[in-house]
């Protein structure tokens, strides 16, 4: 159903008094919401979903109403338009969908407990209280909450608690804000507090199932992030506190509720004594992402969901800007290059992908906008381009002006471009229009033609794509002054190549720093010149060569067979970003081999060849004081060595497992997953399986849980796989928030692929009922497509998903993922022999 008219057009709230009485035992909410606002006409609509409304009053008088389930509406007829106070009495269920108001489940000392929390983005506030549930409908909110309170329980919300009367907790009135940012939680909690230099109270909250020191890292990052943003944005944090809450059950990664940010436990809490650098980097960026939103998204909010990128793209860039300032030793921009960049390039190359800015009305379609690779990763790359163009001084001046003009209100993309344009003196809107409104990105071909150095742009596709002549204004970032700052034309000539090469004294390159959202296809002359000087290039430049070659090969513009001989030039790099890019490329080569074939054996020899030197250098044990690069490279090296079935690596992992079998959680977090997975794959028994599954249920260490899951899903024992799949519906073992990772792990196991694929087809309706309201539901389709590479699986995928094409929210994903499998199947059919011949030759 489409909301052709926003409810805000007929009724504009200014203040809510929300009373909730929540009974965990009966899973029932009784509520009364009083809304003051202006009715633009006599017939108005208020959002509700799954509420049972018993009475509606306007200015103290009963008024007629009807519940329109299809439109998520209470339709109310007033005596007249104008200022009005509505009072709506209702009941609602306490859900188990991780949306609305819902319980999180956990165990403490063998006792099952609940922590009640909320998740209202995008349009689930209407499941908790009647409201105009649209971003533009900003108002102030006064919360009053009663619950079946037990001794020792705590309740927190967006604002501080001001009083408790007759068991009702009253909270200070909020600032003007959108409904989807309201949040509260109650139950048994522990917390740690500190204050910023400006006096903002910072808190981290979690269940008592965690060690107290697991809150320390988040508290430090949150405090420093608020301080950094107050300075960078030149705009004070506008609330008295900033609380961070870890929920045991949480569908997304985290949510930027104003003043009370909610997180998955794995993305907020960590063991300071045994956590990998990669996990620390991840948790730091998640916290700083959500706290960037407190200004960009909360203080100023997109007017409608089509400008979601205004929230997410900006927060995605700022998480790196802030962590770079708070923890410079993390070299966090390298993580941007190895995570956000490849994700954006991969997804954005499939024909049919959404643009960053997308028109959308149907609430069922809104959740599909939350495409991590586009609205988050690509959008962040766009803003990194803008930052590189205008510099930090203009960026900060523009943001200060933007916040001042729109604080406590709403804005559009045009408002941001106008503020940044005024600050920089550049027409940022004109430059960014092509990136915002168009899907995809260009490949810039650099070639020497008739002695002239030429550049041309064309949309790049992986798989079939319809070229409709799209053009971009491309920040070239060349190392030759002859290249313009912005390439607007389809093709340009830079002049005589030999003269340019001699004058510059170095190979010609564009997209230096890899900060612009395009890839480069150098002709053989230019590429060979770069490769001949590869040792003089910095790590990002070397990563970029491997990254662009990989994407070009997937797009059939070059052959993977021509890339294979180049890889040995990078295999001894001490740079983590180079090793990451090399790992991605090597992983692509696995698509061309199948189980129990000579080709796979040959590829394993090749993996062994490329990883042996690094394995000898780094070993299994992290060393005191070793570099970030070595810490981040070791997992790739171990993964490659174990894929190669290197006998020494397998034996060393087994020895480490045996020596630590009584305290597996105590193994170094950087290498623990490889040790446990190796044991399951090569020395596994039903007893070990049961032991690990029990440990998974018992531990509260999210990192250790992830390691066990990664190990168990790779068992070669089909009987144990069947046993594991039986647990998919057992929420006491596998929480719904973690099910996708378990499913994906088994699906990517050659011994479990069939069983996992059968399971999802048989249980699709159950899955839809369980997590169908979740914005990540469509990623089950994406995960399935990511594992498939044969004509048989392609046919089965189409047979199962094509009948679901008209399901709101699924259409784009099904179409795109069908194309993804089709292109992969065709690529393998066309290049398998050549690629495997190249691998065989490289191992001689």
N, C-alpha and C positions, 0 to 999 in steps of 0.2 A: 504494500500500500504506500502511496506517495503522499507526503504532506505538501500539497500544492500551495497552501498558505501557512505561514508560520503563525503559531498561536500568539506570539508577541504582538502581532499586528492588531489583534482584537483586544488583548488585555496586557497591560504593562505593570507588573508588580514593582513595588518599592520596598516592601518589608514583609518578612514572614515570622510568625511566632509558631514554632513547631514543638508540639508535645508528643512524645513517644513513650509508650509503656510496653516493654519488651519482656516476654516470658520465654526463657530458653526451654523450659520443660514442655510446654505445649507448642513451642515454635510459632507463637502468635504475637503479632504486633497490634496494639490498639493505639490509634492516633487521632489527634485533632490538629489541623493546620489552619491558622488564621492568616490570610493574605490581604494586605492593603495595597491597592493599586488603582490604575485608571482604566476603566472599560471604555474602549473606543466606540463600541456600539452595544446594543442590548443583548445580542447573542454572542457569548464568549465560550472559549474552550480552555480547559485546564488539563494538563497531562496526568495520566495515571496508568499504571500497568499492574494487573493482578490485585488491585485494591477492591475491597468490598465497601462501597460508600453508602452510609446509612442516612446522612443528612447533609444538606447544603443550605447555609444561611447567607443572606446578603444584608449587611447593616442590621443584624439581629432578627431578620424575618426569613422564614422558610421560603425558598424559591424553587421552581421546578428544575429538574435536571435529568439527564439520561446518561448512561454509561455507554460509550461507543468503543467496544473492545478492539475493533479493527483499526481504529485510528488512535489507540492509546489515549482516549479522551473522556473527560467529563464535560458534557455539553450543558451549559447553564443559560437560562433565560432570565435576564434582569428586568426590573421595571423601567430602568432608564440607564443611559450611558453616563459616564463621569466617574468621579472618585467613589470607591466602594471598598468595604471590608468584607471579605468572604470568610466563612468559617465552615470547614469541611471535616466531618467526622467519619472515620473509616476503620477497617481492620485490614491486616495484610499478613501473609505468611513470612516466616523467617526462612529464607531460601537455603538450598544447598548447591547453588550454581556458581558461587564465587562472584555474584553480581548483586547489587542492592545491599541490604543488611544481611549478613550471613555469618555462620559460625566457622571458625578455623578449629581443627581438631589436632590434639597432640597428647602425648603421654608424659607423665611425670611420676617417677617411682612406681611404675606399673599401673597408675591410675589414669583413666581417660579424662581429659579436660577440654574445655572450649574457651576460645578467645573470640569475642564478637567484634567484627570489623565491618567496613563498608568499601564498596567499589561502585562509583556512580558514573564514571566516564564510560561510554559516551552519553547514553540516555537511560541510565538506570536509577537516577534520583527519583524518577516517577514511580519506581517500585517501592520506595520508602515513604514518600509523602507526596500529596498532590502539589503540582508546581507547574510553572511554564518552563519546561525542561529544555531550554535552548540557550546557547552561549550568550546571545545578545540580551537576554532577559535578566540582567544583573539586578540584585537587590541586597538588602541587609537581612541577616538571619539571626534570630534568637532561639537557641536550642534549649529544651527542657526534657530531660530523659530520666525515666524511672525504669528499673529492671529488677529482676529477682536476685537482689544483691546478697552476697555472702561476705563474711568477715575476710578482710585482707585483699579485697578486690579494688581495682583502680578504674576510673573512667577518664578519658582524655578526648579532646575535640580540637577543632580549628583554633578556638580561642580559650583563654583561661577560664576555669570554673569560678563563679562568683559566690555561689551559696548552695547549700543543700537544705531543703525543707520537706518534711514528711516523705523522705526517701527519694525526692525528685532533685536531680542535679541540674542547676541552672548555669548556663555559660554566658559570658559577655557577648554582646551583639557584635557580629562580624562587621568588617568593612563591606563595601559594595562588591559583590562577587557573583559568579555564575553558579548555578545549582550543582553542576557536575563536580565542583571542588569542595563541597561539604563533606566532612568526614568526622567520625568518632569511633571509639573502640572501648571495650570494657572487658575485664577479667582479671586474673592474677598476672601481674606484670612486675618485672624489675626494671630499673631505669638508672641512667647516669646523666648528670647535668653539668653544664658549664655556661659561661656567658661570653658573648663577643665583646670587643672593645667598645662598641656602641651600646651595649646593655641588652642585646637580644638574648633571651634564654634559649640555649640549645639543649635538646634532650634526645636520648636514644632509648627506646623501649623494646622489650622482648619478653617472651615467656620465661618462667624460671627454670625451664628445661635446659637453658644454656648457661655456660660458665660466665661469670660476671665480666671477665676480661675480654670476652668476645664482642663487647659493646665499645671497647676503647678506640679501635681504629676508626669506626664510623663517627664517633663523637669528635675526634680530632679533625677529620676531613670536613664534617658539617660546619664546625665552628670556623675553620679557615676559609671555607667556601663562601659562607655568608659575608665574612669580612672582605674577601676578594671582590665579590659582586657589588657590595656597597660602594667600593672604591671604583671599580671598572665602569659600572653603570652610572656612577655619580648620582645615585638615587637611593635613599635609605630603605632598608627592609621595613615594611610598613606594619608589621604585626608584633605583638609582645614576645611571642615564642616561635621557634621552629623545631617541631618534634619529628623524629624519625622512628617509625614503628615497623618491626618485623612481624609479618603475619605468617603463621604456619601453612595456611592455604591462600594462595594468591595467583590469579590467572595470568596477569601480565608480569613484567619484570618489576615495575614500581609505578607509583602514581603520585602526581604532584599536588595533591590536595593542599590547599593554602594553609600553612601552619602545622599541618599534620600529614606528612608524607608517609605513604605506606609502601612496603617493599616485600618481595620474597625474602625469606630468611637467608637464602644463599647469596643475596645481593646486598646485604647490609652487615651481617655478622660474620666474623672470622676469627680463627685462632691466631693470635699474634705470634705464637711460637712455631707454628707449623702450617704455613699457608704459602702457596707458590706466588712468585712475583706476578705472574699472569693474573691470578685471582685478585690480588691486591689492586692491580691496575683496573680490573673490571669493576670491582666494588667502588673504587674511588670515582670512576667515570659515571657510574650509575647515580651515586649520591650527588655529584656536581651537576649532572644532567637535570635531576629533579629540582635542585635548588636554583638552577638557572631559570627554571619555569616560574619561580615565585615572583619574578618580575615579568619574564617573557612568556605569557600564557595566563598568569593569575592576575597580576596588576593590570596588564593590558592583554585582553583576550581577543582571539579571532572573532569576527562578527558572525561567521557561520562556518560549518565544518569544511567547506571547500577551501578555506584558508588554514586548514590544520597545519600545513607546513610552517606557518608563522610561529606556531608553538614549537613543533618538534624539530624542524630543521635547525632552528636557531639554538635550541637547547643542546642539540647534538653537536654543533660546532663549539658552543661555549663550554661543554664538559671538558673538551681537550684544552681550550684556552686556559681554563681555571686550574686543571690538574697540572698543566705545564708550569703555572706560577706557584702552586702549592707544593708540588713534588717534582721539581725539575730533574731530579735524579731518575725519574721514571722514563724520561725521553718519550713522553706519551704520544707525540705526533707520529712516531714510528708505528705505534699501534693503530692510529688512524689509517696509515698507509696499508697496513696488513689486514685490517678488518673492514672498515667502512668502504674503502676504495674498491676492493675486489667484489664486495657484495653489490655495490651500485653498478659496476660495469657488467656484471653477469646478468642481473635482473633487467636492467634497462636496455639490454640488447635484444630482448625478445619482442617481436612485433605484437602489438596489442597491450603492451604495458601501459599503465596509467601515467599521465603527466603528474608533476609535483602538485600542480593546482588542478583540481578536478571538481566539476559541477556535480553536486549530489543533493538529493532531497529525501529519498526513501530511508527511514531510520535503519532498515535492514541492510542497506548498502553502506551506511556511514562507517561501520566497523571495518569494512574492506579497505577503507582509505589508509588504515594503519599498516602500510606496507613498509616494513623496516628498511628494505633496500632502496626505496624511492623517497618517501616522505622524510625518513631519517637520514640515511646514508647519502643518497644523491643530493637531497636538500642541503645537507651539511657541506658537501663539496661545492655546491653553488655559492654558499655563503663564505666559504674559504676563498673562493675566487674573488668575491667582492672585497673581502678583507685585504687580500693581496693587492687589489687594484687601488683601494683608497687609503690603506694604512690604518693603524690603530687610533691615531689621534682623531681622524675624521669619523671613524667608526664610533668611538666613545662620544664624541660631540653629537653625532646624529642620534645615537641611542638616548642620550640625555634629553634631547629635544622631543623624541618620539614618546618617551615615558611621560614627560611633562604635559604633552598635548593630549594623551589618551589614557592617563592613569584612572583606574577604577571604571574604565569604559572598554569599548571595543574598537578594533581597527581592521584594516584590510592590508593586503600586500602592498598596494599602491601607497598607503600611508607610510610604510617603512621605507620604501624606495625614495619617497619624497624627502623624508628626513635625512636619509643618508646622502641623497643628491645635493641637498642644500649644504650639508656639512663638507662635502668633498668637491663641489663645483662640477660634478659629472652627472650625465643623464643615466643614472644607474638603472632606472626603470626600463629604458630602451634597451640597454645591454642585457638585462636579465629576463626580459619578456620571452625571448626565444627559449630560454632554459626552463622557465616556469610553465609555460603554456604548451610546450611541445614534449611528447614522450621521446625517449631515445637520446642518442648522442652521436656526434660525428667521429669518423675516422679521418684523420688528416694524412694524406699521402704526400710524403716529401720525396721528390725525385729530381734527377738531373736529366733534362730533356733538351737535346740540341745544345748542350753546354750551359743551359740556363737552370738555376735552382728554382724549382717551382713547388708550390703548395696547393693542394686542392682538398675540399671537404665534401663528404658524402655521408648520409646516415649509415651507421653500422648495424648489422643484424647478425645474430647467431640463429641459424635456421632460416626458413623462408620469411621474407619480409617484403612488403610492398613499398618501393621507393616513390614517394610523392614529392620529392624535391625540397625537403626541409633544409633550411639553412640556420646556422647559429652565428652569433657574434662571439668569436672565440678569443679569449685571452691567451695569446700564443706563448708568452714567457720564453722567448728564444735566447740563445746565447750569442746570436749574431744581431747586431744593431740594424741590419738591413731588413729584418722582419718587423712588421708593424706590431704595436701593442695589442690591437684587436683586429682579427681577421673577419671581415664582414662578407667578402665575396666568395663565390664558389671556387675560384682559382686565382692565384696571384703568382707573379714572377719576382724573384728577389735579385736577379742579376746573374752575371757570369760566375759559375760555380768555382772554377779554378782560381779566379781572382779573389773571391770571397774566402775560399779556404786558406789561401796564402796570407791574406790580410789578417784573418782571425787566428790562425795558427793552432786550431783545434777542430775536432769533428763538429759538424753542424748538428744541433739538437733543438727541439722545441718541447714545450711543457716541462721546462726545467723546474725541479722541485715537485713535479707530479701533482700540482695543486689545481689544475683545470680538468673538467670532466670530459676528456676525450682521449682517444688512443692514437698512436702514431704508427704509420706504416712507412718505414724507410725503404727506398729501393736498395738493391744489392750494393751499389757503390757507397751509399751513405751508411748503411748498416755495417758493412765490413770495416769502414773507417772507425766507427764507434767501437766495434768488437776488438779491433787492433789496439785500441787505447783503453780497454775496459778496466785495467788496473789503476788508471788515473781517475776513474769516476768514483764519486761518493756512493755510499750504500743505497740512497734513495734512487739514484740514477741507475744503478745495477738492478735494483728491484723493478724499476720501471721497464727495463729491457725485457726481463723475464715475464712480467705481467702482460705487457702489450703483445709479446710473441704468443703467449698462451691464449689470450682472447682472440687474436687474429687467427690462430689455428682453429679455435672452436667455431669461428665465423667463416671458415673455409677460404680465407684470403691468402693463407699460406698453409703448408702441410705440417702436421706434427712430425712427420719423418724428417723434415729439414731442421727441426728444432732440436731433436735428440742429440746430434753431434756437438751442439753448443753447450750442453749442460755441464760437461766436465770442467768448463772454464770457471764455474761458480762453486764447485762442490767443497772447496776448502775455505770458503769465506768464514770470517769470524763475526760477521754481521748477522743479527737475528732477522732483520727485514729481508736480506738476500736469501737466507735459508728458508724463510717462510714462503717466499715466492717460488723458490726451487721446489719446495715440498708440494705446493699447489700444482705445479707443472707435472711433477712425478706422479701425483695422484691421478691426474687426467690420463696418464698412460695405462693405468690399471683398467680403464674402460675397454682397452683393445685386447685383453687376455681373458680367458675363461678358466674355471677350476680344472685341475688335473690335466693340463695341456703342456706340451713342450714350450709354448710361447710364454706361459706363466713362469715356468722354471727359468727361462732366459731373462725375464724381467726381474725376477728375484735376484739373479746373479748381478744384474745391472744396479739394482738398489743396494746390494751389498758393496759393490764396487764404489758407489758414490758416497756411502755412509761410513765405510771402514776407517778412513783417516780421522774423521770427526769423532767416531766412537772411541778410538784409541786415545785421542786428545782429551775428550771430556769425561769418559767413563760413566759409570752408573751413579756415583755418589756426588752430590753437590759439594763444592769446595768453599771453605770460608773465604769471604772477600772476593769471590769470582765476579766477573762483570755481568751486568744485566744481559748482554748479548749471549754470553755462555749459558746463563740460566734459561733464557728463552729458546735457545737453539737445541739444548739437550733433548727436550721432548720430541722434536722432529727427527733427530738422529736416532733415538731409541725406536721410534715408530717405524722408521725405514729399515733399521736393522732387524727388527722382529718380523716385519713383512717379508724380508729377505730370508727368514728362517736361519739367520746366522747362529750356528751351533753354540758359539761362545756366549753370545748375547742371551740365548735361551737358558743356558746353564747358569750364567751369572744371575739372571732374574730369579731362577729357581732357588739358588743358594740364598739370595736375599729374602725370599719368601719364607724359606725354611727357618732361617735364623730369626725371623721376626714374626713367626706364625702366631705367637701368643699376644702380639700387640701390632696388628697390621695398621691400625690407625696412626701409630707412631712412626711409620715409614715416612721418609721425606716426601712432602706433598707434591714436589715437582715430578717425582718418578713413580710414586705409589701406584698409579693407575696401570702403568706398564708391567709392573711386577705382578699385580693381582691378575690382570688380564692374561698374561703369559701363563700363569699357573692354571687358570681355568681352561685355556686353550690346549695346553700340552700335558698337564698333569692333573686335570680335573677329575673329580669323582662326585657321585651323588652326595656324599657326606660333606665335601667341600662346598658344593652348591647350597645345601641346606644351611651350613654354617654362615656363609656370606649373606644369604637372604635374611637370616635371623639378625645378623649384624646390621644390615640395611635398615631393618625395622627399629632396631634399638638405638642406633646412634642419632645424635642431634647435630652432628658435624656435616654440614651440607656438602662440603668438598669430598669427604670420605664417602658419603652416600652416592655422589656422582661417579666416583671411581668404581664402586661396587656395581653400579648399574652398567657402566661401560664394560666391565669385565663379564658379568653374568650374561649379558645379551650376546656375547661372542662365543658362547659354548658351542662346540661342534656336536654335542650329544642331542639328537633330535628328541629323545624322551624328556630331557631336561628343558629343552625349548618348549615342548608342549606343557610342561609343568609351569614354566614361567608365564606362558600366555594365559594359563588359567588364573593367574594373579592380576591380569590387566583390569578386571572389574572389582578387585578386592581393594577398596579404598583404604583399609587399615594397613595394607602393605604398600600399594602404589597409589599415591594421591593423584587425583585427576589432573592437578597442575603439572605432574611429572610424567603422565602417561605417554605423551607424544615422544619424549626422549626414549622411553623404554620400547615403544613401538618401532621407532626409527632405528634403534640399535639392532633389534632382532631382524628387521627388514633388510638391513645392510649386511647381515650375516648370511653367507651363501648357504649355510645349513638351515637357516631360519626364514629365508625370504618367502617361501611358499606358505608357511604356517602363518606368518604375520599378515601377508596379503589376503589369505583366506579369512583371517580374523576380522580385518577391518571391513571387508565386504559383507560378512555375515552380521557384523555388529554396528553397521553404520547408523541405523536409527537409534540404537542405544547411545552411541557416541554423540549424536546430534542432540538427543534429549539431555545428556549429561553436561556437555560443554558447548552446545550450539549457540548460546548467547555470548560466547567468549570471542573477543576480537582476534584470537589466535586460532580459531577453529579451522579456517581455510588452510592453515599451514599443514594440516594432516594430508591434504591433497598434494601440497608442495613436497613434503617429505616422501610421499609415495613416488612421485614423479622422479625425484632425485636418485632413487635406487634402481630405476628401470632402464634397460639398454638393449632389449631384444624385441624383434617383431611380435613375438608371442605376448610379451608383457604389454606392449603398446596396444595391441588389439584388446586385451583384457581391460586395460585402463579405460579405453574409449567405450567399451561395452558397458562398463560399470558407471562411469561418470557422465557420459553424454546425456542419459535420461535426466540428469540433475541440472542440466545447463540453465534451466529457467528458475532455479532456486535463487531467490534474492541473496546477494552477497557471495555466491559461489561462481557466477557466470564467468567473470574475467579470469579467475584462478584456473578453472577447468580448461578454458580455451588456451591460456598461456602454457600450462603444464603439458597439455597434449602436444603443443609445438615443441616444447623442450625435449620430450621423449622422442618425437619424430626426428628432430635434428640430430640427436645423439645416435639413434639407430642408423640413420643414413650416413653419418660421419664414420661410424665403426665399419659399416659395410664397404664404404669406399676406400678407407685408409688402413684397415687392419693389417693387411699383408705388408704394406710399405713401412708402417710404423714398427711392426715386429721385426722386419728385416733390418731396420735401422738400429733397433735395440740389440739384435744379435751381433751386428757388425761392431757396435760400440763396446761389446764385452770381450771381443777377441784381442 
